[in-house]
Structure formats: C-alpha cells, structure tokens
Amino acid sequence: MVTKTVDLRSDTVTKPTESMRDAMRNAEVDDDVLGSDPMAFRLEAEVAKMMGKEAGLFVPSGTMGNLICVLVHCEIRGSEVILGDNSHIHIYENGGIATLGGVHPRTVKNNDDGTMDIELIEASIRNPNWELLYPTTRLICLENTHANSGGRCLSVEYTDKVGELAKKHGLKLHIDGARIFNAATALGVDVKLLVQAADSVLVCLSKGLGAPVGSVIVGSESFITKARRVRKALGGGMRQIGILCAAGLVALQENVGKLKEDHKKTKVLAGELSQINGLRVNIASVETNIIFIDMVEGSKITGEKLFKILKNHGVLVMLVTSSRIRMIMHHQISDDDVKRTVSCFQQAFAGVLDEQDN
C-alpha cells in the first residue's frame, strides 16, 4: 500500500509552506486593478530590483506573462518574433502570440544546450527593404533555463551577444526566465547579469521557488505601463492579489537558496538512473533540476509501462513520449525520496515490480 507519493512531474506541484500560508493569511491587501495593493507593490519592486530593471508587474501565469511581453514589443499586428523551435513559448503556450496577437513566429533551431546560433538568428531577421512581402522582425526571445533541453543554462556571455545583435538591428530582447534563478544558481552568477541585455524578463514564482501562483514580468517603466493595460485586456487584472504576492515574497526570501540543493539531488538521481540497463540518461545535460530519461532500443520495459509501474508505487513522473520520461526536482523532495525513486526504477527493470502491484 502506497503511503507517500514522490511527485516529480514538475516543480509546479509544490504545496505552500507554513510560512507562505502565514504570510498569505496576514497579508495587507487592497485593489490592485485600482493600483492600491501594497503587497503587489512590494513584490513587483523586489523582483525588478533583483533583475536590475525599473519596474515589475504581477501576472497570474508564466504563459500570460510571456504573451504580454510579446504583445507589448510587437504591438503592430503582423510583427514577427524570432524564437527557438523547441522553446516553451513556441510549443507549450497554445500559439497565443499568433492567435491573440497576430504575431508571426519565426523559429531558429535550438541546439542541445538550448542556445540558437547567433549567425542563424541574424540570418532570420527580415530585410526591411522587403517589408511589402515579409513580416517585420521586432523581437528575439530566449529561454533560460531551457526546459526542453533538460534545464540547460544560457551564459551571460551568450545572452549579451544576442542582446548586442538585437540592438544592432533595432530589435527588442525578451527572456523567458521561468527558471532564471535556477540558471543563476547553477552558473554561480548574480541573476541580474543574466538579464542585463534584456528589454523584458518573465520570472516564475510557482516553479522552483515554490509559490502557489504567479509570475512577475519586469522591464522599463514605460514597458510596464503598457503591460498593465495588456494584462487587463487579457483578463489578468485581479483585485486583492496581495494574498498571492505575499507567498511570492516568501518564495524569494526562503527558496532561492534551496535551488543549489535541488540541483545536487537532481545530479545524484540522474547518476543512479544512468547505471540501470535499459535506460539512457545524458548526465552532461543535467545542469539544474530537470532530467530526461530515454528507454534504450530493445528495452524490456516501454515508457508507458514504466510510467504505470512508478505511478502505482507512488512515484509520479511525466510521460513525454512512448519512450521518454521527464522528472523535475523541487525543494519538497527529500534525500529519502530520491533513494526511493531509484529503488523503484531498479526493481521495475529487475522485474520485481509490476504495474498491477501496489
């Protein structure tokens, strides 16, 4: 009988800590649509300061935050954004930039490390002399860490080069920094250095930082003024959001420092799983808190069967394809949880565990 679940589906599954619940219960609140919520002011100012930007804006989700940023930078319908072909905005955000904004995505191949070749980015910028035929390039988007590449980190040097390219061509740069604190922790750099070249940044509070809801977008004062109007148009204007912002402040104060330990546990888990015959784990790609596991060809267990076995024994993972599984570490996974997960994998491949047993 399963008595405890080890939930590795995502770092979005964390439950609010007691200190978050206390902060939410005691939060001083007011109407944020009317510009009066003091906790919203505190959170937005704190994130903007950490990112080295002028202002911030709380948004309900990372998807909405990215959409708002793209719409502000590409306020003329028919604009074009250059982004990775394996990026979250392009694949997992419901095509919102095109559906709601009339913004055309022009994809560049993501390398295994999440970067796009600078030369390919520049080659994708439309020639303004052919504006009669082409969309107008207005924006470049990066993602750091890059989730589909296994949580790989984009360096300060690389990001600055993309920023220089954007300025050279009169473009804006947006960074989807849903896990930007993971990148800063893994690289050992101040987070503001990773986004100094960006005109806007999305920071998620509800992934590795463990808050229950919300993200913050940051940029210049004028950018945030426009973003506030777009948020309202998208239905993202909420009233007493200080209850949510209070949890976000606790997340920044208490959980950023826990990311290093998350990364350590991730590498331990990846190393143990890489020793199991029938599994393939690219250890070199494990830089932060994400692991992709592939079933080797001819493995006696399919991805679907392994997924069911693990689930029935209290280990939850994400089935990406019929032969690939994803796991994401977070601060509510203990060392014992890691050991239990390894044991379940080992027993599954040894034939000890069956998908019907529990």
RODRENBA-285900 format. One line per field, with one value per residue (C-alpha): residue number from 1; residue in three letters; x, y, z. Coordinates in steps of 0.25 Angstrom, whole numbers. Layout:
<gulums>
k = (NUM;...)
r = (ALA;...)
X = (X;...)
Y = (Y;...)
Z = (Z;...)
</gulums>
This chain:
<gulums>
k = (1;2;3;4;5;6;7;8;9;10;11;12;13;14;15;16;17;18;19;20;21;22;23;24;25;26;27;28;29;30;31;32;33;34;35;36;37;38;39;40;41;42;43;44;45;46;47;48;49;50;51;52;53;54;55;56;57;58;59;60;61;62;63;64;65;66;67;68;69;70;71;72;73;74;75;76;77;78;79;80;81;82;83;84;85;86;87;88;89;90;91;92;93;94;95;96;97;98;99;100;101;102;103;104;105;106;107;108;109;110;111;112;113;114;115;116;117;118;119;120;121;122;123;124;125;126;127;128;129;130;131;132;133;134;135;136;137;138;139;140;141;142;143;144;145;146;147;148;149;150;151;152;153;154;155;156;157;158;159;160;161;162;163;164;165;166;167;168;169;170;171;172;173;174;175;176;177;178;179;180;181;182;183;184;185;186;187;188;189;190;191;192;193;194;195;196;197;198;199;200;201;202;203;204;205;206;207;208;209;210;211;212;213;214;215;216;217;218;219;220;221;222;223;224;225;226;227;228;229;230;231;232;233;234;235;236;237;238;239;240;241;242;243;244;245;246;247;248;249;250;251;252;253;254;255;256;257;258;259;260;261;262;263;264;265;266;267;268;269;270;271;272;273;274;275;276;277;278;279;280;281;282;283;284;285;286;287;288;289;290;291;292;293;294;295;296;297;298;299;300;301;302;303;304;305;306;307;308;309;310;311;312;313;314;315;316;317;318;319;320;321;322;323;324;325;326;327;328;329;330;331;332;333;334;335;336;337;338;339;340;341;342;343;344;345;346;347;348;349;350;351;352;353;354;355;356;357;358)
r = (MET;VAL;THR;LYS;THR;VAL;ASP;LEU;ARG;SER;ASP;THR;VAL;THR;LYS;PRO;THR;GLU;SER;MET;ARG;ASP;ALA;MET;ARG;ASN;ALA;GLU;VAL;ASP;ASP;ASP;VAL;LEU;GLY;SER;ASP;PRO;MET;ALA;PHE;ARG;LEU;GLU;ALA;GLU;VAL;ALA;LYS;MET;MET;GLY;LYS;GLU;ALA;GLY;LEU;PHE;VAL;PRO;SER;GLY;THR;MET;GLY;ASN;LEU;ILE;CYS;VAL;LEU;VAL;HIS;CYS;GLU;ILE;ARG;GLY;SER;GLU;VAL;ILE;LEU;GLY;ASP;ASN;SER;HIS;ILE;HIS;ILE;TYR;GLU;ASN;GLY;GLY;ILE;ALA;THR;LEU;GLY;GLY;VAL;HIS;PRO;ARG;THR;VAL;LYS;ASN;ASN;ASP;ASP;GLY;THR;MET;ASP;ILE;GLU;LEU;ILE;GLU;ALA;SER;ILE;ARG;ASN;PRO;ASN;TRP;GLU;LEU;LEU;TYR;PRO;THR;THR;ARG;LEU;ILE;CYS;LEU;GLU;ASN;THR;HIS;ALA;ASN;SER;GLY;GLY;ARG;CYS;LEU;SER;VAL;GLU;TYR;THR;ASP;LYS;VAL;GLY;GLU;LEU;ALA;LYS;LYS;HIS;GLY;LEU;LYS;LEU;HIS;ILE;ASP;GLY;ALA;ARG;ILE;PHE;ASN;ALA;ALA;THR;ALA;LEU;GLY;VAL;ASP;VAL;LYS;LEU;LEU;VAL;GLN;ALA;ALA;ASP;SER;VAL;LEU;VAL;CYS;LEU;SER;LYS;GLY;LEU;GLY;ALA;PRO;VAL;GLY;SER;VAL;ILE;VAL;GLY;SER;GLU;SER;PHE;ILE;THR;LYS;ALA;ARG;ARG;VAL;ARG;LYS;ALA;LEU;GLY;GLY;GLY;MET;ARG;GLN;ILE;GLY;ILE;LEU;CYS;ALA;ALA;GLY;LEU;VAL;ALA;LEU;GLN;GLU;ASN;VAL;GLY;LYS;LEU;LYS;GLU;ASP;HIS;LYS;LYS;THR;LYS;VAL;LEU;ALA;GLY;GLU;LEU;SER;GLN;ILE;ASN;GLY;LEU;ARG;VAL;ASN;ILE;ALA;SER;VAL;GLU;THR;ASN;ILE;ILE;PHE;ILE;ASP;MET;VAL;GLU;GLY;SER;LYS;ILE;THR;GLY;GLU;LYS;LEU;PHE;LYS;ILE;LEU;LYS;ASN;HIS;GLY;VAL;LEU;VAL;MET;LEU;VAL;THR;SER;SER;ARG;ILE;ARG;MET;ILE;MET;HIS;HIS;GLN;ILE;SER;ASP;ASP;ASP;VAL;LYS;ARG;THR;VAL;SER;CYS;PHE;GLN;GLN;ALA;PHE;ALA;GLY;VAL;LEU;ASP;GLU;GLN;ASP;ASN)
X = (0;6;7;14;15;28;23;34;24;29;34;20;14;19;10;11;20;15;22;15;1;4;9;-4;-13;-7;-5;-9;-17;-25;-30;-18;-27;-28;-13;-14;-9;3;8;7;16;26;27;28;38;47;47;50;62;67;67;73;60;52;38;30;16;10;3;-5;3;16;8;1;14;21;9;8;23;22;9;16;28;20;8;7;-1;7;20;30;37;50;50;55;48;48;44;33;26;26;22;14;7;-5;0;-5;5;-1;-16;-17;-6;-5;10;17;27;40;47;62;67;71;84;85;89;77;84;82;94;96;98;85;77;83;80;66;64;55;61;53;55;45;34;24;25;31;26;34;44;43;47;56;52;62;58;67;68;63;53;53;68;68;69;81;87;89;102;104;113;103;91;99;103;89;86;96;91;77;82;89;77;67;60;56;60;51;56;46;53;43;54;64;68;72;81;88;90;96;105;109;105;97;83;83;95;88;77;85;83;68;57;47;48;38;41;32;29;22;33;46;43;30;20;5;2;8;19;25;30;40;45;45;34;28;28;21;11;7;8;-2;-12;-10;-11;-25;-29;-25;-34;-21;-25;-29;-33;-27;-15;-6;-10;-3;8;11;14;23;31;33;38;48;53;53;54;64;75;69;72;86;82;71;82;90;79;76;90;90;77;82;95;88;78;89;94;81;82;71;71;79;82;91;98;105;92;87;91;79;67;62;65;60;61;60;57;68;64;61;58;49;40;33;32;17;19;30;21;9;19;24;11;5;17;15;26;20;27;23;22;27;27;25;40;43;41;43;46;47;53;48;50;39;47;56;68;60;50;62;66;52;51;64;59;46;53;63;52;44;55;59;44;41;31;19;9;-2;5;4)
Y = (0;13;23;34;40;45;55;58;62;77;87;93;83;88;92;105;105;109;122;125;121;130;142;140;140;152;160;174;176;186;186;184;188;202;202;201;187;189;175;175;188;181;168;175;185;174;165;178;181;167;167;181;187;199;193;180;174;162;153;140;131;130;128;141;148;143;147;161;163;159;167;180;178;174;184;185;172;165;167;155;149;140;129;115;103;96;107;108;120;113;99;100;113;110;118;130;140;137;134;147;156;154;152;142;133;130;119;116;102;101;94;83;93;102;113;117;120;135;134;127;137;149;141;141;155;161;170;183;187;175;179;179;163;160;162;172;166;173;163;152;142;134;123;122;111;104;93;84;83;78;91;95;109;121;128;143;144;137;145;158;155;152;166;173;166;171;186;185;183;191;179;176;164;157;146;135;133;124;117;128;127;112;117;128;117;107;117;124;138;149;147;162;159;148;158;171;170;168;178;169;157;147;141;130;129;116;106;104;115;108;119;114;124;135;141;155;162;173;184;199;208;211;196;192;203;197;183;187;190;178;169;176;173;158;157;157;169;164;171;167;160;163;149;143;153;150;136;140;149;137;129;139;140;126;117;123;118;104;102;98;86;83;83;74;64;64;60;49;43;45;38;26;24;25;12;4;-5;-1;14;25;38;49;53;64;71;71;85;89;82;74;60;54;38;30;15;9;1;-13;-10;-20;-8;2;17;14;2;9;21;12;4;16;22;10;10;25;31;41;45;52;43;51;41;26;24;37;41;54;57;71;73;83;86;77;65;59;50;38;41;41;27;22;27;20;7;7;9;-2;-12;-9;-13;-25;-30;-29;-18;-20;-9;-16;-17;-7)
Z = (0;-4;8;2;-12;-18;-28;-39;-50;-49;-39;-41;-31;-18;-7;0;12;26;25;12;18;30;20;12;24;29;16;15;3;-6;-20;-30;-42;-36;-33;-18;-13;-4;-5;-20;-20;-11;-19;-32;-27;-21;-34;-42;-33;-33;-48;-50;-56;-54;-51;-50;-51;-45;-55;-52;-60;-68;-81;-79;-75;-88;-96;-90;-93;-107;-110;-104;-112;-125;-123;-138;-144;-154;-146;-145;-133;-134;-124;-123;-130;-116;-107;-97;-104;-117;-113;-100;-99;-109;-120;-112;-119;-132;-128;-119;-124;-139;-137;-146;-140;-148;-142;-141;-137;-123;-120;-110;-100;-102;-110;-124;-133;-134;-149;-151;-142;-151;-163;-159;-157;-169;-179;-177;-191;-194;-184;-195;-195;-181;-167;-159;-149;-136;-125;-121;-110;-101;-91;-78;-73;-86;-81;-93;-94;-80;-72;-79;-75;-85;-80;-78;-90;-99;-95;-96;-110;-114;-108;-116;-128;-125;-123;-136;-143;-135;-128;-114;-106;-97;-87;-83;-69;-63;-56;-57;-42;-46;-56;-47;-36;-46;-52;-39;-44;-40;-47;-52;-60;-68;-72;-73;-88;-88;-90;-82;-74;-69;-55;-50;-35;-35;-41;-34;-24;-19;-18;-21;-32;-41;-49;-50;-63;-62;-71;-72;-66;-80;-83;-70;-72;-86;-80;-69;-80;-88;-75;-73;-87;-85;-72;-63;-55;-41;-28;-15;-21;-8;-3;-15;-15;0;-3;-15;-6;4;-8;-12;3;6;-6;-16;-6;-7;-22;-20;-12;-23;-33;-25;-23;-38;-41;-31;-37;-51;-48;-41;-52;-63;-57;-60;-72;-81;-78;-84;-77;-83;-70;-77;-80;-65;-60;-52;-47;-60;-64;-77;-78;-90;-92;-100;-112;-109;-94;-88;-82;-90;-85;-83;-75;-66;-64;-59;-50;-44;-42;-35;-26;-22;-31;-41;-54;-67;-79;-91;-102;-102;-99;-91;-77;-70;-56;-49;-35;-25;-10;-5;-10;1;0;4;-7;-17;-11;-12;-27;-30;-24;-31;-44;-41;-36;-49;-58;-50;-51;-36;-38;-47;-52;-45;-31;-20)
</gulums>
